[in-house]
Each structure stands twice: as C-alpha cells, then as structure tokens.
Amino acid sequence: MPFDLAAEPWYCVGLAALAVPVLLFVGGRRDMLAYLAAYFFLFGFGPVVSYLLGGTIYFGTNTALIGRAALGLLLAFAGVLAAGVLVRRRRDIADPMAAPSGRRLPLVPAVLAVLALYGLAVLAWGGPAFLSGTKLDRIAVAGPGHYDYLLLQMCACALYFLAYETSTGRFAYRLNLGVYIAYCLATGERDFVFVLFALVLHREYVLSERGRGRRKIPRTVLWGAGLLVGATLLFSLRGSGDAAGGSNASQILNQGSVLFIDTWVMGHVPSVEPYQHGATYLRALINLIPGHPQPALSQWLVDRYAPGSASGYGFSLTGEAYLNFGLAGIPLLFALLTGAHRWVTNRIDRAPVYAYGSILFTIAWMYGFRGESESLVKTCVYGALFYGVIRMVSVRSTDTDTAETDAEEVAACASS
C-alpha cells in the first residue's frame, strides 16, 4: 500500500517544520522568509499540533479531514521553500536610510500626523466604552471608518524607511505608531502585531551589517518572535471567541481559524460545489472597481456554513487555493507569493518605492494568510495608490540629476 501523507498528519507537521531551518541555511539567519515561514507554521499547523496532542481546536473543524488539510499546508510550505531556494536573497543589501533618495516627501509626516490625530480623537470620543463589551461592540464605538483606518495605517506604517529620513518624519512616525497600537488594543484588533513583526524583520534585514558576527541569533528577531507569541496569547485570553478554549498551550496554538476553513472547504468542494478554476481571484480584481462589489469568500462561507449568522470566520489562502484548483493550486500560489516577496525585498535599497513596498507586502501577506486574496490584493493596490499620491507631492532635495531614480520608481509603480 502506498504511503499516504494525509493519513499521517505528524509527518506533515515535521516536514513543514524543516522549511524554517532549510531557509535559514540557504538564506542566512537574517532571511525574512524563514521567519515568515515560522509565522505561517504557528497559524497554520498550530491547531493541527493541538489536536494531535489531545488539545482543543476551533469549533466546527472537520476532524476527519485534518490530515488532508495538513497535507495542503505542507504543500504551501513546499511552494515557499522551492521559490525561496531558487530565488536567493541578496547578501549585499544596503541600508535604505543611508543613501539620500534625492527627493523630499513633505506629505509623509503630514499624513502620519493626521492619522495619529484621528486615532486620538476616536479614542477620546469612545473613552470608557472601549474598556468593556465584545470586540464587535468596541468596533462599533470606533465608528464606520474603522476598517478604512486600519488599512490606511498598514500603508502608513510601511513608510518606515521614508519617514526616518528626517527628524520630523521620525517623530511623526513614532507618534502615529504609538496611537495605532493603542487604537488596536482598544478595539480588540491585533493588526499591529503583523506591522511590528514586519518592522522588526526589516530593521534586522537592512541594518545587520553593523552587528554581523556579534551574536548567533539576532536579538531583534528574538524580540519580534516574543512579541508575536505574547500578543497572540493576550488576544487568545480576551474571551472574544477567536480561539478555542482549553489550556494556555491550546490557546496559543489555536490562533485563527485556518484549519477550520481548510477542512470545511475540502469537505464541501468538489462534492457539493465544483472547483472555481480561478474565479475567486478574478472577483478579487473586480472588487477593486467601484460600483462592482462581489461577495467576499468570508461571506460565501457564512452563507453556506451558518446562513443568517452575524458571526464571521474569515478565510485562508490555502483554502482559497484549494477552492479554485484543489491541492495542486496551493504550492503554486505560495511559490508565486514567495517569488514576489523575494523580488521586492531584493530591491529594497534601490529606490524608496521598494523599501515601502517590501514592508507593505510583508504585512499584507501575513494578514492575508488568515484571510483571502481579496484582502492581499486590496492592501497592495491601495497601498500603491497611497504611495503614488505621496510621491507625486515631492520636491527635489538637491540640484543633482535624479532622473535615474525617478525612472526606476515610475517603472516599479507601473509594474505593480
């Protein structure tokens, strides 16, 4: 009888875990992709490990299909590993803040200040109402602009390297980041965890030359990993129903509903509904056009799993890939995403647009892993428009010819 990985989830867990040390060996201990893989492992395989150890898992998970879902996650790691090995990271990355860009961006501190003031105003207006109630109650207190504000903050926080070129920009960035974290804590959102983790990884990635060889494990990466685990524990204990109950270990492992989504989709497709053959990715693009809204996959799931329910379960990139092309679509999607990430991070010191885009794409990928392609595409496209507006309102900082830099930025914006 041929060996069936889907029948042996522990093998899937072990093989997927090997991706992290392999990426560290190939790309070095400061390779961002290795730490992103560790993040994906926690949110993807965490519930699988909890189940195999006898712990609790997200309600509604089809336990009969956990092995198949684990195989799907393993294929995602195979895609990441294949692209990460084939497209190596550059070893000579320079600090984007070390070389002047040739242009000043006066809108950067202005935008950061406006976002900080808006966040402070919402917090002051809501006051004690943010200290009680469920997550949905606190989001209602924040008002109708809540999700737009979170999207703008992801874009604004990606301005890290651009903002740090001036003292005014540094002050505005730090102020806005502090307000953003306070706002997320008040509304029960954990988006700031992805932002902080991406910032830690990028800071270590480009500033590592100063401390190369002084320590075996980068201190900032350890700090980032501790932040990630600590924050996920904090939110798992908030009692909002995002994670399964049970012991503290189970709560840490059960972050998000990726396993629930994947097992449900695999039980529903193609036995009840056929494969979509890329239709969901087309809808993600159509949703960028005003006036042509298409139902999100998260709503598609609610309509079939719990019709009429006000609850949301999110979605997953692995589940969406399976919904479209079955197991074969999962490694292909993650290989493409890994290639795109490598492409932008390898150019981080060539123009400000790449420094911005690298942080934004990292945040969007981490956020989208527990969502769907629509959120990832929306963040990247709107983020490109956000940067385009800031870049248009710029002035030359010197009299030197910066045509080459300008041309590269325009070409990069056009290609995105």
KAZISUL-V825178 format. One record per residue. SS is DSSP state (h for helix, s for strand, l for the rest). OMEGA is omega in whole degrees, 0 to 359 (999 if undefined). D_LAST is the distance of its C-alpha to the last C-alpha in Angstrom with 2 decimals. Layout:
{{SS:OMEGA:D_LAST} {SS:OMEGA:D_LAST}}
This chain:
{{l:180:47.92} {l:181:44.33} {l:183:42.67} {l:180:40.41} {h:181:37.78} {h:179:37.35} {h:182:41.02} {l:183:40.68} {h:181:38.02} {h:177:39.21} {h:177:38.13} {h:179:34.60} {h:182:34.62} {h:180:36.02} {h:179:33.74} {h:180:30.58} {h:179:31.97} {h:182:32.26} {h:183:28.48} {h:178:28.50} {h:178:31.20} {h:179:29.82} {h:177:26.42} {h:179:28.42} {h:183:30.53} {h:186:27.76} {h:182:25.36} {l:187:27.97} {l:177:29.03} {l:178:26.09} {l:182:23.40} {h:185:21.18} {h:180:20.66} {h:182:24.44} {h:172:24.72} {h:177:21.93} {h:178:23.94} {h:177:27.01} {h:179:25.45} {h:179:24.58} {h:181:28.12} {h:184:29.71} {h:180:28.05} {h:185:28.24} {h:179:31.54} {h:178:33.29} {h:178:34.86} {h:179:35.79} {h:179:37.65} {h:180:39.28} {h:182:40.55} {h:178:41.84} {l:178:43.68} {l:179:45.30} {l:180:43.31} {l:178:42.02} {l:182:38.68} {l:182:36.71} {l:178:38.96} {l:180:38.49} {l:178:37.14} {l:186:38.53} {h:179:40.28} {h:182:41.14} {h:180:37.50} {h:179:36.60} {h:179:37.02} {h:177:34.63} {h:177:32.03} {h:177:32.57} {h:177:32.01} {h:178:28.67} {h:177:27.64} {h:178:28.99} {h:175:26.82} {h:178:23.73} {h:177:24.99} {h:177:25.66} {h:178:22.03} {h:183:20.99} {h:181:23.84} {h:181:23.28} {h:180:19.66} {h:178:20.69} {h:181:23.62} {h:179:22.04} {l:185:19.12} {l:176:21.11} {l:177:20.17} {l:179:20.92} {l:184:24.38} {l:179:24.21} {l:177:21.58} {l:179:22.77} {l:179:22.85} {l:180:20.00} {l:184:22.75} {l:182:25.20} {l:179:23.81} {l:182:23.42} {l:182:20.13} {l:179:22.21} {s:173:21.19} {s:182:22.49} {l:185:20.57} {l:180:23.46} {h:184:21.56} {h:179:20.79} {h:180:24.44} {h:179:25.04} {h:179:22.39} {h:180:23.62} {h:180:27.18} {h:179:26.65} {h:178:25.16} {h:179:28.06} {h:178:30.59} {h:179:29.36} {h:178:29.64} {h:180:33.08} {h:179:34.21} {h:180:33.36} {h:179:35.13} {h:181:38.11} {h:180:38.35} {h:177:38.29} {h:184:40.55} {h:181:42.74} {h:179:41.08} {h:184:38.29} {h:182:40.96} {l:179:42.06} {l:179:41.02} {l:178:38.38} {h:180:34.65} {h:178:34.40} {h:182:37.17} {h:176:35.44} {h:177:32.14} {h:177:34.30} {h:182:35.79} {h:176:32.38} {l:185:31.91} {l:181:29.44} {l:187:26.62} {h:186:26.58} {h:175:23.40} {h:179:21.43} {h:179:22.82} {h:178:21.78} {h:178:18.12} {h:180:18.30} {h:175:20.06} {h:179:17.43} {h:182:15.02} {h:180:18.03} {h:176:19.12} {l:179:15.86} {l:187:17.03} {h:184:19.74} {h:180:19.44} {h:182:18.93} {h:185:21.82} {l:177:24.12} {l:180:24.30} {l:179:27.09} {h:178:30.00} {h:178:29.24} {h:179:25.70} {h:180:27.18} {h:181:29.79} {h:181:27.47} {h:181:25.12} {h:179:28.14} {h:182:29.70} {h:180:26.72} {h:178:26.20} {h:179:29.92} {h:180:29.89} {h:179:26.92} {h:179:28.85} {h:179:31.99} {h:179:30.34} {h:178:29.03} {h:181:32.50} {h:183:34.17} {h:178:32.21} {l:178:32.29} {l:178:28.55} {l:178:27.41} {h:183:23.73} {h:179:24.75} {h:179:25.65} {h:180:22.10} {h:182:21.09} {h:179:24.12} {h:178:23.70} {h:180:20.14} {h:178:21.55} {h:181:24.53} {h:182:22.61} {h:178:20.43} {h:179:23.56} {h:184:25.46} {h:186:22.75} {h:181:22.64} {h:186:26.20} {h:182:28.03} {h:183:29.39} {h:184:31.94} {h:184:33.55} {l:176:33.07} {l:183:36.12} {l:179:37.74} {l:183:37.10} {l:180:36.32} {l:181:34.13} {l:183:31.78} {h:181:33.32} {h:177:30.14} {h:176:28.88} {h:178:32.29} {h:180:32.04} {h:179:28.67} {h:177:30.10} {h:177:33.18} {h:182:31.22} {h:181:29.36} {h:180:32.65} {h:181:34.57} {h:179:32.21} {h:175:32.03} {h:180:35.83} {h:184:36.13} {h:177:34.26} {h:181:36.00} {l:186:39.27} {l:175:38.43} {l:182:40.00} {l:178:37.28} {l:181:37.28} {l:183:33.89} {l:178:35.56} {l:176:38.62} {l:178:41.94} {l:184:44.16} {l:178:44.47} {h:179:42.21} {h:179:40.93} {h:180:40.01} {h:178:38.26} {h:182:36.11} {h:184:35.24} {l:178:34.57} {l:180:31.38} {l:187:29.55} {l:183:30.27} {h:182:28.18} {h:177:31.39} {h:180:32.80} {h:185:29.75} {h:180:29.61} {h:180:33.36} {h:180:33.49} {h:181:30.77} {h:176:32.46} {h:184:35.76} {h:183:34.50} {s:3:32.41} {l:185:33.55} {l:181:37.15} {l:177:36.70} {s:183:33.41} {l:173:31.70} {l:184:28.39} {l:176:25.48} {l:175:23.87} {l:183:20.26} {h:181:21.23} {h:178:20.07} {h:175:16.45} {h:178:16.78} {h:178:18.41} {h:177:15.63} {h:180:13.40} {h:181:16.54} {l:176:17.16} {l:181:14.27} {l:180:16.52} {l:178:19.40} {l:179:22.75} {l:182:21.80} {l:175:22.29} {l:182:22.63} {l:179:24.67} {l:179:22.98} {h:178:24.13} {h:177:25.97} {h:175:28.04} {h:180:28.51} {h:180:30.07} {h:182:32.31} {h:182:33.53} {h:183:34.72} {h:181:35.79} {l:183:37.35} {l:179:37.48} {l:181:38.06} {l:177:37.26} {l:181:35.67} {l:175:34.37} {l:182:30.84} {l:183:30.05} {l:176:26.28} {l:177:24.84} {l:178:23.30} {h:178:20.49} {h:178:23.32} {h:179:25.25} {h:178:22.47} {h:178:21.91} {h:179:25.70} {h:182:25.92} {h:189:23.78} {h:182:24.96} {l:182:27.64} {h:183:27.86} {h:182:26.13} {h:186:22.80} {h:180:22.78} {h:179:22.47} {h:179:19.85} {h:184:17.53} {h:174:18.19} {h:178:17.86} {h:179:14.31} {h:178:13.48} {h:178:15.50} {h:178:13.87} {h:179:10.37} {h:178:12.38} {h:183:14.34} {h:184:11.61} {h:181:10.32} {h:178:13.98} {l:179:15.39} {l:189:13.69} {l:182:14.70} {l:184:17.37} {l:179:15.72} {l:180:14.14} {h:181:14.17} {h:178:10.44} {h:178:10.59} {h:177:13.80} {h:184:12.50} {h:181:9.47} {h:179:12.04} {h:183:14.50} {h:181:12.46} {h:178:11.24} {h:178:14.88} {h:183:16.31} {h:180:14.35} {h:178:15.39} {h:180:18.92} {h:183:19.19} {h:180:17.85} {h:179:20.27} {l:180:23.03} {l:181:21.23} {l:183:19.10} {h:181:15.66} {h:180:15.70} {h:180:15.92} {h:180:13.16} {h:181:10.66} {h:180:12.26} {h:182:12.12} {h:182:8.44} {h:178:7.72} {h:177:10.89} {h:177:10.30} {h:177:7.43} {h:178:10.12} {h:179:12.74} {h:181:11.62} {h:178:11.21} {h:180:14.78} {h:181:16.10} {h:180:14.81} {h:179:16.36} {l:181:19.63} {l:180:20.16} {s:178:23.04} {s:179:23.95} {l:178:25.89} {l:177:27.78} {l:181:28.99} {l:182:27.46} {l:179:25.03} {l:183:21.41} {h:182:19.93} {h:180:18.48} {h:180:16.63} {h:182:15.46} {h:181:14.26} {h:179:12.26} {h:179:10.59} {h:180:9.99} {h:180:8.65} {h:178:6.24} {h:181:5.21} {h:181:5.46} {h:179:3.80} {l:999:0.00}}
